[in-house]
C-alpha cells in the first residue's frame, strides 16, 4: 500500500465532512454564550436554528460542564431534540456528533436509529458516534454499513466507529482485513487504522503481516459476520423498527 495515497484519501474524506456541515449551517454567527447553562438555554428557547446549531456543537466538550448531573441533563435534552425531528439537517448531524463526544450510553438507541438515516451527513456522524457509546454487539450494525452502504463516506465513518467500539469479535478483524485491499485508498487507510486501534499493535501498511498475526484467531472463527441465531439483539430490533417505519412513510422516523 502507498502511504501517500492513504493520506490523500483520508484528507479528502475528512474535508468532505467538515465542508458538508459548514455548508449546511452557513451563516452561523450568533452569540450563544460560554457556559453549558447558556448553551442549553439556546437549545431550548432560541428560535434561530444557527444559534441552536452552535449550541449543539459547544455542548460536545466534556470539560464544559460543572457537574455530572449537568452533563446528563445535556444528553437528555440532545436526545429529546433529535427524537422530535424538528431540527435542520446540519443540527441533527451535530446532535449525533455531540452525543458521541459526551459518551453517555443512553444515546445508544437514538444513534442506532440514526445510523439508518436517509440523510447522509446524519448517518455519517451517527456511525462515528455509535462507536463511542455502543455495545460490542453493535459492531455488526457498523460492519453492515461498512460493507453494504452505497456511500463511501458512510463506509469510512462505520470503520471509524468500529475502531472506537473495539469489538473483540474476530469476524470484525476479517472484514477489516478484506477492506485493506479495497480499491479506495481512504477505505484501506481507515481499515488499517481501525486494526491498529483494536489490536493494539502497528504491523505496518502491508496486509500479509496482519493476516499472519490474526490467522490463529480467524482460523477458529466462522467467516459469516452474522452467526445463525433465533435471538434478536437490541440493534436488530432497532434496525427492523426503523426499516418498517421507512417502508410506511418513505422517510426515517
BELPEMO-V418986 format. One line per field, one symbol per residue. phi: phi as a letter, one per 30 degrees, with the letter a starting at -180 (. if undefined). A space follows every 10 residues. Layout:
BEGIN
phi = ???
END
This chain:
BEGIN
phi = .cdddedddd dddddedddd ddddcejdbd dbjbbedddd ddedbddddd ddeddedddd ddddddaddd dddddddddd ddddicdded ddddeddddd ddiddddedd ddddecddde ddeddddddd dcbdcedded ddddddccdd cddddddddd dddddhdcdd ddeddddddd cddddddddd dddddedddi bbcjcddedd dddceedddc bedddcdead dcdedddddd ddddddddci add
END
